[in-house]
Amino acid sequence: MTAIERSRTVAVVGAGTMGQGIAQVAVLAGHRVLIHDIDPAFAEAGAGLVRDRVERMAAKGRLDRVEAEDAIGRIGAAAGLADLAGAALVIEAVVEDVAVKRTLFAALEGVVAPDALLATNTSSLSVTELAGALAHPGRFLGLHFFNPAPLLPLVEVVSGHATDPAAAERAHATVLGWGKTPVRCADTPGFIVNRIARPFYAEAFAVHEEQGADPATIDAVLRESGGFKMGPFQLTDLIGQDVNEAVTRSVWESFFRSPKFTPSLSQRRLVQSGRLGRKSGQGWFPYGEGARVPEPHTAGPEEAPDKVTVVGDLGPAAVLADLIEEAGIAVTATEHGGPYIQLPGEGQLVLADGKTSVEFADVAYFDLALDYRGATRIALSASEDTTERTLAEAVGLFQKLGKKVSVIGDVPGMIVARTVAMLIDLTADAVARGVAAAEDIDTAMTLGVNYPLGPAAWHDRLGRDWAYDLLHHLDERCPGGRYAPSLALFKLGYAAGAEDDGEDAR
């Protein structure tokens, strides 16, 4: 399917920040662009701001002067909806209100040509519901740009229940031609990013509520061990606790209050108290002049053991054997039993698996890392049954590898491991339900929210059973359905196992 021709007009309804950003993208792609707003003066001001941004790009050498002048000449304001009659694509970026949007699109349908596409930039409302009042809903779809639209590459191309596949393909080709990275998505609560991202926040909040660790430590572990650019506490303070919680609550309600998406009580209390993050001066952390953000918990120095035994296959943490040897610690390996690292004091060091240290005589758990060689921090968990010697040897071992160590409470799945397992599970479920292809979900999560690795890529790296087994253990210890692994995740592991073994899938 071909993209909308550059000679055709693109209209943007809504002259706010997002509308201006989308208009800038379209005009720099070569289209004539009209901005409309319920207030004509606001539309004129919005068009003027786009012209100013294009002019600044040229002044800074980021855009050819002739191209900039051409683009400035192609941006204008529409006094009324009737002025949009010649548009081949109309993108709406007005207030997130179903009634307002449905009224707008009903009016647009009577103005634009039969082959024109109508698109909403909604991030939270149902595309299917917005199209419900249209006589021709086949040409209606979602084009969810991320803010700031001129800078962020991702666009979710959302097909509603009645969207014509040809319309979605034409929109996809158009956005691709604009230099963006479009991903296809069915109309589901949260689309891709806001659906799949929920565990990144929820699991961190849960660990905090379970007294596993403080916000600064959880953030540091997810950044320095998990490879995420920002921790969830810092990020939600930046987004706004009210905004983030509203999205979580919307997805939860849309999924009929599924335990997979249950909101956080501690975040609710922040919102109720007016501690909304940076914009209010206080959220999880304090802000403003003189504010001191708490430091993550970091264990004091301990002596490293002079030898360890690696028992069984450490799986995702197998590289630790090499790192320990490189650090000058003697390593003995045995294939039978495990998997764990046997410490000299007879304690065991085990990769987070969804169980707890209290279940064993003398065990310390260590968390998952994106890259154990590159990680600068590792989390350990222990219970009252973990001996002081075992914990000290575990801390000293990782310190010898050049890692800072955060000791957290005895929470099943720890921090990075349970977060990644839940991301993998939601992704498997979404793919199985036809929400989006695995590669599109990975693209959306790496480009839309800057994850270090897409959930499907995590699954491939960690092995077919890793996430399923961890969640199964978590579900046994925290019953209620939140951690129950999806049927899709079970089938992924089983199908891969049957393929590896050359067995019939039954």
Phi, psi and omega in degrees: 000133183278153178286162175297132184299144181295340180283347182274151181278141171247132179248143176236123179256117186116112187259019177285193184302313182292317178300317178298318181297316179295319178299320179297318179299314184292320183289325178287342175279352175112001180274155162283134185233133175244131176255130178239146175213157179300333175255108182304326179294325178292324178295316178298318180295320179298316178298321179295322179293323177296315178302318181297319181294319178296320179297318180294324177299318179292320181296329180271002179080012181272353181211137178301140184299318180295317178298321180296316180294323177297316181296317179301324179287344182263356181259133181210174179249144178257127181289328180213168181299330181300334179290347182267009186303328183270004183288137176271342179212129174242123179249124181266134177220058181254190184303145181282076180221122185302314184297318180296315182292318180296320178296317180298312184289329175297320178290320180296324182300330179276358185251312188279166180291158182300335182267003181284143176270141175245130185225144174250144177263017183304147176253350187222343184268158181285124176297321179298317180293319180296328181276353188300331183267000183276146177286331181231074184288352182297334182265007183259138180203175175257137170235092185268100174278155178254146187269130002277129186303321180294338185259320184276132189279338190282138170224122175275119179263106192254121177265123175281180183301326185255003183296130177290128179306326179294324178294317179295320179294321179295318178295318179300313180296323180294311180297321177299319178293339177278001179088010178265171177248098181276145173234139181276141184208141173281162181284097180227152180307125180083356184054229179269298191298309184286346173276307187288331186284349186306317182295335179301321177276312190298318182289324176296315179296322180295316178301318178297314180295331177278007179064027180284322181193163178276162183304318182297322180290317179299314178302314183297320180295317180294327178283307193273343175248316182279343178084007178285146185290323178226150174281158184294330179289315176296319183292317180290331172297324179288315180294321189112122182298325179293320180291312182295318180292325179297320177295314179301314181295322179296315179296317179301312180296320182294333176264026176056042176060042176300136178298342177297336187238019184302129179293168182267130177294321181295324176291323177301318180295323176300313181296316181297329181274357181082010178271084191265000180113212184303320186292339179253356180090353181203131173219237170295328181237159176277152178224171180100179184298128177082357181291140180242113178286131182301147177274148176292153176293128178229124183294148176288169185295139175227156180281134180282147175293154180272348178204154175216164173238126176269116184254117180077189182269117181285359176059238182301341181255017185302330182295343180300326179302317179294317182296322180294317178297318180297334180277000177091014179260132181291134181238125171250139182240141173223138185277343188267129179090193178079201006272136174191170174254119179277123180268160184301328181279013178080358174283164182241143177248117191235137175294137180312128184225012180092356175263180181239155181295330184295343180283350186234162185291317186204075185231138168242135177264150171237150189275163175293148174230147174299318182209104184297332178289319183270344182298140179256353180216143176230138175265140173239147173231148182209162178243181178294344178270355175278126183290155178299324181294315180299315180295319179296318179295322179294317178297312181298324179299309182289328176296324177296332178278002178088020183255143164285149183237130173248122178265121182246177179289173185276070180258133182295135179082352178055230187243292183295316186299312182290327178295311181295320179299320179290322176299318179296317182295314179297325178292313178301317180295318180295319178296316182296331181270004177077018179292315180193161175285153181303318181293327177289324177295316178299318178298316181297319184284329178280323180271324185282321181232014169063036176291148182290338182204140176291153181301323178293323177292322174302314182300316179298321183288321187277341180106155192294332185257350190301304183294320180299312182297316181297315180293324177300316178293320178297318181297325177294326183268337179230069185293161180136350175104342182301317186257004179299120182296142182290157175301323180299319180293320176301313182295324178300313180292319182292316181297319179294321179294318179295322179294318181296324184271354181070027183262160172294142184298341178279000000 
